Amino acid sequence: MLQDFKVTKRWPAANPDVIQLYSLPTPNGVKVSAMLEETGLAYEPHLVSFASDDQLTPEFLSLNPNNKIPAIIDPNGPDGAPLPLWESGAILIYLAEKSGKFLPEDPAKKAETLQWLMWQMGGLGPMLGQFGFFHAFAGKEIEDKRPRDRYLTEGKRLLGVLDARLEGRDFIMGEDYTIADIAAWPWIRAILTAYNAAEEMELSSFSNVMRWYETCSSRPASHAAVNIPPRP
């Protein structure tokens, strides 16, 4: 039962029969909000505020011991049992399989889609996130610019990988929008918004990335997702 999860004591469910989303509209949070909006699966969002260290509370840690957003509880998981889940990539795969959307059924194409999802999870997201810390947040006060420059260089390299992949393709997997795209475009948005670093990243030079980003971010689900859950 959903009420058996300690996290629901701090974030009570108005509708315990739908997926419960515990998140914040950071790039990783937007991934899952966008996926839920795209699939049409019923869900209820709960704001996990970093400003008040919600992610460090015993209630949230009981759901995600890694103290990161997003996390979900699906009250109607496999075999009808509630399923708690964290890590945005794992959640995207789960929701894709639950809904039957945004992950190819063909084994080879599915494996290739997951390859690009893992590329985002292990490369694009962490490198851009570290760059953002040293460029726009607390790390910007560090006089030694070598950490910032290290992540800036690696971020550009990864953007080049993505730009090459998108040459002649509408989306990462070709004509079809998949979880590989949903995982990646919120990080390009972070460069433009949270980090205000389009010039430093030379984003305009990655024409395929920018074309693809505009397509992805202009989807109705994407428009909604960037404010789910709404910040206070």
RAQUIKA-V771599 format. One record per pair of residues at least 4 apart in sequence whose ideal C-beta (glycine too) atoms are under 7 Angstrom apart, sorted by the first residue. I is the first residue (numbers start at 1). J is the second residue. If there is no record, write none. Layout:
BEGIN
<<I	J> <I	J>>
END
This chain:
BEGIN
<<2	8> <2	13> <2	16> <2	73> <2	75> <2	82> <3	8> <3	16> <5	63> <5	73> <5	84> <6	59> <6	62> <7	11> <7	22> <7	59> <7	60> <7	62> <7	63> <8	12> <8	13> <9	59> <10	57> <10	59> <11	22> <11	46> <13	20> <13	44> <14	44> <15	44> <16	75> <17	75> <18	42> <18	43> <18	44> <19	36> <19	41> <19	42> <19	43> <19	72> <19	74> <20	44> <20	46> <20	72> <20	73> <21	32> <21	36> <21	43> <21	44> <21	45> <21	46> <21	70> <21	72> <22	46> <22	48> <22	60> <22	63> <22	69> <22	70> <22	71> <23	29> <23	32> <23	33> <23	45> <23	48> <23	69> <23	70> <23	229> <24	29> <24	47> <24	48> <24	49> <24	50> <24	69> <24	229> <25	29> <25	30> <25	33> <25	226> <25	227> <25	228> <25	231> <26	30> <26	69> <27	31> <27	125> <27	186> <27	187> <27	189> <27	190> <28	69> <28	70> <28	88> <28	125> <29	33> <29	69> <29	70> <30	34> <30	186> <30	225> <30	226> <31	35> <31	88> <31	92> <31	182> <31	183> <31	186> <32	36> <32	70> <32	88> <32	91> <32	92> <33	37> <33	225> <33	228> <34	38> <34	182> <34	221> <34	222> <34	225> <35	39> <35	92> <35	95> <35	179> <35	182> <36	41> <36	43> <36	95> <37	221> <37	224> <37	225> <38	102> <38	221> <39	95> <39	99> <39	101> <41	95> <41	98> <41	99> <45	228> <45	229> <46	229> <47	229> <48	54> <48	55> <48	60> <48	69> <49	54> <49	232> <50	55> <54	60> <55	60> <55	67> <55	68> <55	69> <56	67> <57	61> <58	62> <60	64> <60	67> <61	65> <61	67> <63	71> <63	84> <63	86> <64	68> <64	71> <64	86> <66	86> <70	88> <70	91> <71	85> <71	86> <72	85> <72	91> <73	82> <73	83> <73	84> <74	82> <74	83> <75	82> <76	80> <77	81> <77	82> <77	83> <78	83> <85	90> <85	91> <85	94> <87	91> <88	92> <89	93> <89	117> <89	121> <89	183> <90	94> <91	95> <92	96> <92	117> <92	179> <92	182> <92	183> <93	97> <93	103> <93	179> <94	98> <95	99> <96	101> <96	102> <96	103> <96	179> <97	103> <102	177> <102	178> <102	179> <102	182> <103	110> <103	113> <103	178> <103	179> <104	109> <104	110> <104	113> <105	110> <106	110> <107	111> <108	112> <109	113> <109	173> <110	114> <111	115> <112	116> <112	173> <113	117> <113	173> <113	178> <113	179> <113	180> <114	118> <115	119> <116	120> <116	172> <116	180> <117	121> <117	179> <117	180> <117	183> <118	122> <119	123> <119	124> <120	124> <120	125> <120	183> <120	184> <121	125> <122	126> <123	127> <123	158> <124	128> <124	158> <124	184> <124	187> <125	129> <125	187> <126	130> <127	131> <127	151> <127	154> <127	155> <127	158> <128	132> <128	155> <128	187> <128	190> <128	191> <129	133> <130	134> <130	151> <131	135> <131	148> <131	151> <131	152> <131	155> <132	136> <132	137> <132	190> <132	194> <132	195> <133	137> <133	138> <133	139> <134	139> <134	140> <134	142> <134	147> <134	148> <134	151> <135	140> <135	148> <135	195> <135	197> <135	200> <136	140> <136	194> <136	195> <136	196> <136	197> <139	147> <139	148> <142	147> <145	149> <146	150> <147	151> <148	152> <149	153> <150	154> <151	155> <152	156> <152	200> <153	157> <154	158> <155	159> <155	201> <156	160> <156	201> <156	202> <157	161> <158	162> <159	163> <159	201> <159	206> <159	209> <160	164> <161	165> <162	166> <162	184> <162	209> <163	206> <163	208> <163	209> <165	169> <165	172> <166	172> <166	208> <166	209> <166	212> <167	208> <169	174> <170	174> <170	175> <171	175> <171	176> <171	177> <171	178> <171	181> <171	212> <172	178> <172	180> <172	181> <173	178> <173	180> <177	181> <179	183> <180	184> <181	185> <181	216> <185	189> <185	213> <185	216> <185	217> <186	190> <188	192> <188	209> <188	213> <189	193> <189	217> <190	194> <190	195> <191	195> <191	197> <191	198> <191	201> <191	203> <192	198> <197	201> <198	203> <203	210> <204	210> <206	210> <207	211> <208	212> <209	213> <210	214> <211	215> <212	216> <213	217> <214	218> <216	222> <217	222> <218	222> <220	224> <221	225> <222	226> <224	228>>
END
